[in-house]
Amino acid sequence: MEFKDYKDVYIFIEQRDGVLADISLELLGKGREIADKTHSKLIAFLLGSKIKGLTNVLVAGGADEVLFVDDACLEHYITEQYVQAAYHIISSKKPNIILIGATSIGRDLAPRLAARLHTGLTADCTKLEVEEDGSLFSTRPAFGGNLMATIISPDNRPQMSTVRPGVFKKLEQDSKRQGKIEEVKVQFDRNKFKVELVEVKKAEVSKKKIEDAKILVSGGRGVGKDNFPTLSVLAETIGPNTTVSGSRAVVDAKIIDQSRQVGQTGKTVHPDVYFALGISGAIQHVAGMEESEFIIAINKDKFAPIFSVADLGIVGDVNKIVPLLIDAIKDAKAKK
Ligand SMILES: Cc1cc2nc3c(=O)[nH]c(=O)nc-3n(C[C@H](O)[C@H](O)[C@H](O)COP(=O)(O)OP(=O)(O)OC[C@H]3O[C@@H](n4cnc5c(N)ncnc54)[C@H](O)[C@@H]3O)c2cc1C
């Protein structure tokens, strides 16, 4: 395979109902860095229906070029339609690198696309590095999170990776950035559309997303089911940008919803402050929260691994300390 024919960094831009997924802007941020280092262009490809209005945001978010396919059959994500449109772009443009969010859509689209392109795919990456010659080093947790594997694609192009949401940072939107915007027309093979979307039912998402919170009050098995509501009181007492999350142990115990799980099989978060309350600090949990700005851990076991990543550690019974903390915050606010 002639690698020299393959160039530039392509980001699949995910949108739902015309709203861009955060991961796409995060990937543009990382993609910008990779494109600059490899002296190549950063190209966003966007699929959907009536989505042209989103293209300026992508240029302001770091893209040099935006390719978009606007077709009614792309209004909602359906595998075959999206794979056909993405394949049309990729097979004609020959990117060196393609990055896709490891969301439910990305995890469905990427392997189909990789198979059609006869190339490899590193799924669920948490780190990406690139050499000046354009070789991509994609790192992801392996063997249950006990080691990090760095994967290369020496024999095939494009190099494809899906990346976990929340790992990379978006760039500041810069409306002065200039970029080329191009509509791509795709001749769909509609005979291959075997799935018909009959109805879309949206799950109610009432609470704030944990990825967006500035402060996370995260509870583990040590808090116990009966005491867990106290964590919501702590979060409310701290303020509006605060929400409750937890370890997988409390998700498995059905104390909180899976959407609030932090860690390797949950969300990657980097809030300003992360409270790890009654959480042991298993490697799979730490993988999702170690980039937090300031970590406060409360655990009754002074040897708990969470203390090795904490900026402030308190050894003691979390269920005695949290009510004291709530009172102290209320007092401090009352004195203001
Ligand atoms: C493939 C794989 C993926 C995984 N993905 C994730 C993931 O995404 N996220 C995740 O969290 N886990 C994940 N896990 C599970 C992980 O290995 C741990 O089992 C889990 O994180 C433990 O949760 P915990 O810390 O709440 O519970 P435990 O490990 O049971 O820890 C409870 C802690 O609470 C402390 N404690 C108990 N009582 C009190 C008290 N009264 N006051 C203060 N401290 C107290 C204890 O000392 C202990 O340290 C994964 C595991 C595997 C194999």
The ligand as an SDF file (V2000), in Angstrom:
LIG
                    3D

 53 58  0  0  0  0  0  0  0  0999 V2000
  -13.4680   -4.3430   32.8690 C   0  0  0  0  0  0  0  0  0  0  0  0
  -13.8240   -3.5620   34.0980 C   0  0  0  0  0  0  0  0  0  0  0  0
  -14.2980   -2.3000   33.9420 C   0  0  0  0  0  0  0  0  0  0  0  0
  -14.6410   -1.5350   35.0860 C   0  0  0  0  0  0  0  0  0  0  0  0
  -15.1030   -0.2720   34.9110 N   0  0  0  0  0  0  0  0  0  0  0  0
  -15.3330    0.4960   36.0180 C   0  0  0  0  0  0  0  0  0  0  0  0
  -15.7350    1.8600   35.9000 C   0  0  0  0  0  0  0  0  0  0  0  0
  -15.9350    2.3730   34.7950 O   0  0  0  0  0  0  0  0  0  0  0  0
  -15.9230    2.5650   37.0140 N   0  0  0  0  0  0  0  0  0  0  0  0
  -15.7460    2.0580   38.2670 C   0  0  0  0  0  0  0  0  0  0  0  0
  -15.9360    2.7730   39.2580 O   0  0  0  0  0  0  0  0  0  0  0  0
  -15.3890    0.7670   38.4040 N   0  0  0  0  0  0  0  0  0  0  0  0
  -15.1910   -0.0240   37.3220 C   0  0  0  0  0  0  0  0  0  0  0  0
  -14.8580   -1.3310   37.4970 N   0  0  0  0  0  0  0  0  0  0  0  0
  -14.9470   -1.9010   38.8390 C   0  0  0  0  0  0  0  0  0  0  0  0
  -13.7380   -1.5870   39.6900 C   0  0  0  0  0  0  0  0  0  0  0  0
  -12.7530   -2.5820   39.4920 O   0  0  0  0  0  0  0  0  0  0  0  0
  -14.1310   -1.5930   41.1890 C   0  0  0  0  0  0  0  0  0  0  0  0
  -14.7210   -2.8240   41.5010 O   0  0  0  0  0  0  0  0  0  0  0  0
  -15.0990   -0.4760   41.5690 C   0  0  0  0  0  0  0  0  0  0  0  0
  -14.6070    0.7770   41.1180 O   0  0  0  0  0  0  0  0  0  0  0  0
  -15.2310   -0.4440   43.0810 C   0  0  0  0  0  0  0  0  0  0  0  0
  -16.1510    0.5230   43.4500 O   0  0  0  0  0  0  0  0  0  0  0  0
  -16.0460    1.2030   44.9030 P   0  0  0  0  0  0  0  0  0  0  0  0
  -14.7390    1.8810   45.0400 O   0  0  0  0  0  0  0  0  0  0  0  0
  -17.2760    2.0150   45.0750 O   0  0  0  0  0  0  0  0  0  0  0  0
  -16.1830   -0.0450   45.8740 O   0  0  0  0  0  0  0  0  0  0  0  0
  -15.1040   -0.8060   46.7430 P   0  0  0  0  0  0  0  0  0  0  0  0
  -13.9250   -1.1840   45.9560 O   0  0  0  0  0  0  0  0  0  0  0  0
  -15.8420   -1.8540   47.4710 O   0  0  0  0  0  0  0  0  0  0  0  0
  -14.6020    0.3230   47.7560 O   0  0  0  0  0  0  0  0  0  0  0  0
  -15.3710    0.8490   48.7870 C   0  0  0  0  0  0  0  0  0  0  0  0
  -14.4630    1.7680   49.5840 C   0  0  0  0  0  0  0  0  0  0  0  0
  -15.2080    2.4270   50.5600 O   0  0  0  0  0  0  0  0  0  0  0  0
  -14.4550    2.4730   51.7460 C   0  0  0  0  0  0  0  0  0  0  0  0
  -15.4320    2.5590   52.8430 N   0  0  0  0  0  0  0  0  0  0  0  0
  -16.3130    1.6300   53.2880 C   0  0  0  0  0  0  0  0  0  0  0  0
  -17.0910    2.1350   54.2560 N   0  0  0  0  0  0  0  0  0  0  0  0
  -16.6960    3.4140   54.4280 C   0  0  0  0  0  0  0  0  0  0  0  0
  -17.1190    4.4540   55.2770 C   0  0  0  0  0  0  0  0  0  0  0  0
  -18.1370    4.2890   56.1430 N   0  0  0  0  0  0  0  0  0  0  0  0
  -16.4640    5.6390   55.2230 N   0  0  0  0  0  0  0  0  0  0  0  0
  -15.4320    5.8430   54.3550 C   0  0  0  0  0  0  0  0  0  0  0  0
  -15.0030    4.8830   53.5090 N   0  0  0  0  0  0  0  0  0  0  0  0
  -15.6390    3.6860   53.5460 C   0  0  0  0  0  0  0  0  0  0  0  0
  -13.6430    1.2070   51.7720 C   0  0  0  0  0  0  0  0  0  0  0  0
  -12.4930    1.3670   52.5580 O   0  0  0  0  0  0  0  0  0  0  0  0
  -13.3200    1.0330   50.2770 C   0  0  0  0  0  0  0  0  0  0  0  0
  -12.1070    1.6680   49.9830 O   0  0  0  0  0  0  0  0  0  0  0  0
  -14.5230   -2.0880   36.3720 C   0  0  0  0  0  0  0  0  0  0  0  0
  -14.0210   -3.3900   36.5040 C   0  0  0  0  0  0  0  0  0  0  0  0
  -13.6860   -4.1160   35.3870 C   0  0  0  0  0  0  0  0  0  0  0  0
  -13.1420   -5.5050   35.5560 C   0  0  0  0  0  0  0  0  0  0  0  0
  1  2  1  0
  2  3  1  0
  2 52  2  0
  3  4  2  0
  4  5  1  0
  4 50  1  0
  5  6  2  0
  6  7  1  0
  6 13  1  0
  7  8  2  0
  7  9  1  0
  9 10  1  0
 10 11  2  0
 10 12  1  0
 12 13  2  0
 13 14  1  0
 14 15  1  0
 14 50  1  0
 15 16  1  0
 16 17  1  0
 16 18  1  0
 18 19  1  0
 18 20  1  0
 20 21  1  0
 20 22  1  0
 22 23  1  0
 23 24  1  0
 24 25  2  0
 24 26  1  0
 24 27  1  0
 27 28  1  0
 28 29  2  0
 28 30  1  0
 28 31  1  0
 31 32  1  0
 32 33  1  0
 33 34  1  0
 33 48  1  0
 34 35  1  0
 35 36  1  0
 35 46  1  0
 36 37  1  0
 36 45  1  0
 37 38  2  0
 38 39  1  0
 39 40  1  0
 39 45  2  0
 40 41  1  0
 40 42  2  0
 42 43  1  0
 43 44  2  0
 44 45  1  0
 46 47  1  0
 46 48  1  0
 48 49  1  0
 50 51  2  0
 51 52  1  0
 52 53  1  0
M  END
$$$$
